[in-house]
Each structure stands twice: as structure tokens, then as C-alpha cells.
Amino acid sequence: MKSNFASILAFFVASAATPVMAAGDSVSQAGGCCGKNATAPALKVIAAEAAQPVAAHEEHAGHMLEGYAVVSTALYKDDLAAAQKAATGMVKHDKESAMAKPAQAIADAKSIEDARKHFKALSDVAIPIAKDEKKMHVAHCPMAMGGKGANWLQKVEDEVQNPYMGAKMPHCGKIVK
């Protein structure tokens, strides 16, 4: 699992400088994601996506949710630097996404506690966006946010990986959806 986290983190950190593309997409040497400076195959993907109803500025939702998962896992592992790098990659990928502002707040966080506070705001935006994702599960910790409770998304269903409590209580909570 650690090597899986490392490879996902490396991918998303690299995406801060390199566009993230879905399988089958292609881009020109000039780069660009999802159409900007893209070759014809990527443009076909964009045309297919444009035909589907998508919330304003959430054309990159899948990529943003991948970044979200990396941020969540980094916070679960108490790794502020990794969470900040992944959040920076999210912002660079789509500055117009509803997830960009809370991701930027995580990138700018001065402490892990501050990052976790902003992660709640990121989760509040990401959960409705991910509602149709079959690979993402909503988890809840009643002790998060000073006992007020908080939800988050995670890919694994068999083990709670609590980004709000980290090493202090890594498995506190339950999968609710």
C-alpha cells in the first residue's frame, strides 16, 4: 500500500508541472490538458465530455478527485508536505474548479491542523462532485473538527483511513456510503 501511495503521490506531484491526461488522450509537445494544444484524439474526448451535462468548471472532476485522494491519504499519514504538493497540483490542473480554492488553502497551510481544517472545506465541495463515482466512498468521523464530526471521500472501503485524525486515531470513523 505504501508503494501505491508513493506512486500516486509522485503522479500528482508531477501533474503540478505536467498536464494530467486520461487514458487514450494525447497532447502535442507543447502540452496542455483536455484540449489546450491537444491533438485530435484528445479533442474527441473533449467533444464526448461536452455532450454530457457537467457542472460549471468541473470538466476535470476525475483528475481533481484523484488529487483529492492523494491529499486525503497524505493527511491520514500526517504528511503535510505531500498534502500541500498534491493540493498545489490540483490548483494548477484546474484553477476554475470548485475544489481549487480549498485546495489552495491546503497548499498554503502553516500546520497540519490548518490543512485538516481546509480539508473539511475541500471535502464539502468534493463529495457532491463525486456522488456518481463508483470508486469513491464517503466516510465519517464523529470526533473530527472538535467533536462536530466530518465526512471525507476515500477509495478503499475495507479500512477507514482518517485524514482528520491521522496517526492519533487513524481508523476512527466508518464508511457511510
N, C-alpha and C positions, 0 to 999 in steps of 0.2 A: 504494500500500500504506500509506503514511503517513496518508492521509486515512481509510482504512478503520480503522486502529488508533485514530486520534483519535475517530472516531465510535463505535467500540466502547467506548473508554475513557469517553467522555462519557456513553454509555448506562449503563455500570455504575457510574460515579461518581454519576450521578443516582439510580441504584437504591438508593444508600445512604440516601437520604431518601424515595424513591418506590418502591412495590412493583413488582416485575418481573412481567409477565404474558405468557403465551404467546399466540400469535395466536388470535383468536377469544374470548379471555377478556374478561370485563368486571368492573368493580368499581363500587361505589357511590361517591358523592362522599366518603364517609368513608375510602375507601381500603381496603387490605387485599390480601393476596396469596393466591391459590389458595383462596379461600373465606371468609376472615375479612372480614366486612362486604361480601361479594360478592353480586352479583345472580344470578339464576337461571342464565344461561349459564355463568358460572364454576363454579357448583355442579355443573352437569352434567359439566364437565371433571373436577372432583374425584371425582365418583362413578365416572367411567370409569377414572381413575387408581387409585382404591381397589380396583377389581376386579382389577388386575394385582398380582402379588407384588412388593413393594418392600421393600428393606432398611429397618429402623427409621430414621426421621428422614431418609430420602433421597427424600422426595416431591418435593423441589425440586432434584433432581440436575442436571437440564438447566440450570437457572438458575445453579447453583453451578459447573458446568463452564464456562459462559460467563464467569463471573467468574475462574475459574482461568486461562482462556485469556488474559484481559486481564492478569492478574498475570504470567504467563509472558512475554508479549510485552513488558511494561514492564521486566522484569528483563533480557531479551535486549537491550533498548535502554539498559540501565544507568540507568533512570529509577525511583529508589527511591520518590519521592513518588507517582507514578502506581501503582506496585505496592501501596503502602500504602493508597491510596484505594480501589482495586479490592478489596483484601483486606477492608477495612472494610465495603464494600458486601456482600461475601459473608457476613460475620458478621451484619450487620443483616438480611439476607434470611432466613437460617435458622440461628439460634443452636444448634439441636439437631443439625445436620448433623455427620457425622464430619469434614467439612472445616473446620468452624468454628474449632476450637482451633488448628490450624496456620495458618489464615488470620489469626487474631487475633495470633499470634506474628509474622507478617509485618507486620501493621499496626503492631505495637509495636517493630519492629526499629530499632536505633540506627544501623545501617550496611547497605550493600548486601550485604556479605559475610554478615552476620547474617540478612538477609532470604533470601538464597540457601540458607543452612543450613536455615531453616524451610520454604523451598520444597521441599526434598527430602522433608520430612515430609508436606507437602501433597500432593506427587506420589505418595508411597507410599499415601496414602488415596484419591486421585482415580483412579488407574489402574484399580484393581478396579471402582470405581463406573462408569467409562466403558467397560468392556470391551465393552458392546453398542453403543456409539456408533460409527456407521459413519464419522463425520466427524472423529474424533479418531485420531491416530496416536501410537504410542509411539516415542519417540526415546531414544537412549542416547549418553552421552559418557563414554568411558573415563577421561578426565582430571579429571572433576568430583570434588568432595569430596576433594581432595588425592590424586588418583590412584586412589581406590577405585571411581570410576565412579558414575553416577546416571542414572536414567530420568526422563522427563517426557512430558507429552502436548502435542501441538500439532495445529492444524487443517491446516496446509499440509504437503503430502507432498513437494513438489519441492525444498524448501530447508530445511536444518536451521537452526533459529533457537534457539541455545543460551542458555537463561536462566541457566545456571550460570557461564558464562564471559563473557557479554556482549561488549562491543567488543573485549576482549582476544583472544578466539577465537570469533567469533560463529557460525561454521559448523562447529565441531568436533563430531563425532559422526555418527550415522546413524539413519535410520528403521529400526526393528526389527519393527514390527507395523503 
